Amino acid sequence: MTPGTEAFFGEVRTAFADVAERLGLDGPGTHEPGRHLAVATYRGCSVTYKVVLGLWQGDVGIHACRETASTECKVGVEELALTAGVVDRRSAVSFGARSLRQLRRSLSGQIRYVELVHPLVSGPPDPALALMRAAGAREWRRPAAG
């Protein structure tokens, strides 16, 4: 059974504490957009990391997001790490979250990827977005203001 949202948010807060401080990230911001997901966010240096727990699937993943004036780019940190060449093989980390033990292990590995890719995605927008796109980022047009 997947850990509940309270346990998830507590584990994310604990797992991210040191890294968030070192990288200058604010968070966690928490919200539950629906019955299927729980999301914790960390923001700073032009990038947002979304830690997403699939309540029914029993998985967890961290996505890096960057916004421009007209779009939002979002990609998983494993894809970023592979594309950037900071890791050399897929599935070096876990995504399972069917127990607290699995959740902790998955968060630990994926947060390590955040540390590795953060300097690349938090810098100037053009190279950061180019890397994200090369890693297969999904990109959405943002609604026009007004």
N, C-alpha and C positions, 0 to 999 in steps of 0.2 A: 504494500500500500504506500502511495506517495505521501511524504510528510506534508502536514497541513501548512497553510500560508503563514501562520505565526512562527512555526519552526523554521520555515524557509527564510523569512525575513531576518530572524535571529542569526541563522547560520551565515547568510550573506553578509550581514553587518560584521560578524566576527571574522570571517574569511577575508573580507576586503579592507579591514581597518588599517593595517600597516601600509598596504599598497596605496590606498586612497590618500593617506597622509603624505607618503613619499612623492606621489604623482600630482598632488594638489587638486584632488577630486573632491567635490562636495557630494554628500549622500549619506545614507541612501534615501532617495525619494521613493516612495512606495505607492503602488496602486494596483488594483485588480480590475482590469478592463472587462472581465467576464468570468464565467464559472470555469473556464478551461485553462486560464493562465494566471499566474501571479508574476508581477514584474517589479524589480528593484532597479533604480537608476542611479548612476554616478556621473556627475558632469564636471567638466573643467578643461581648460586649454583647447577650446573649440570642438571638443569631442564629448559624446555621451555614450556611456556603456550601459546597455540594458541587459540585466540578468533575468532570464525568463524561465520560469518553472512551468512545464506542461503538466497540469494536475492530473489529467487522464492518461497521458502517455508515460508519465513517470520519468521525464527527462529534463535536463537543465542545459541552457546554452547562454553564452554571453555574446552580444552583438555590439559592434562599434558603429556609431552613427555620426555623420557630419551633415550640417545644413549649409546650403548656400542661399542666396537671395531668392532662388526660384525652385530649388530641389532639396530633397533629403535622401542621403545615401545610407544604406544599412547593409552590414556584412558580418558574418560570424568571425570570431577571433581566430579560430583554427585555420580558416581559409586565408585570412590575412597573414598569419604566421608562415604558412606554407608558401604563399606567393612572394612574401618578402624575403624568404630564404633564411629566416631565423630558426626554423625547425626543418627537419629533413624528411619527415614521414607523417602521413595521415594517421589519425586514431592513436596518437601518442598520449592522448588524454581521454578520460571517460566523460560520458554525457548522461549516465544513469543517475536517477534520483528516486529510486523506489524505496530507499531506506535512508536514514540519517547518515549512515556510514558511506553509502554510495554518493549522496549529495555532497558530503564534505570532500570526498576524493575528487569528484568532478569539479567542484568549485576551486579546489586547490590547483589543479592542473590548468584549468582555463584562466584563472587569475594570473598564473605564470605567463600565459600567452599575452594577456593584457600588458604586463610589464615589458614584454619583448617588443610589442608592436606600438605601444604608446608614443615613443619618440617619432615614429614614422607617420602616425595618423593625427598627431596633435600639432604638427608644424604647419608650414605654409599650405594653403588650401589646394593649390594645383597639384603638387606631388602627392599629397595625402589622398585626394579624390582619385587621381590616376591609379594609385595602388589599390584603393578600394574597388574601383571598377575592374581592374585586372584580376582581382580576387573573386569576381562574380557578384559584386554588390547589387542589391535591388535599389532602384532609384525612382522616386516619386516626385512629380511636380507638386509644389506647394501651392495652395490656393492664393490667388492674387489678393493683396490687401486692399481693403476699400469697401 
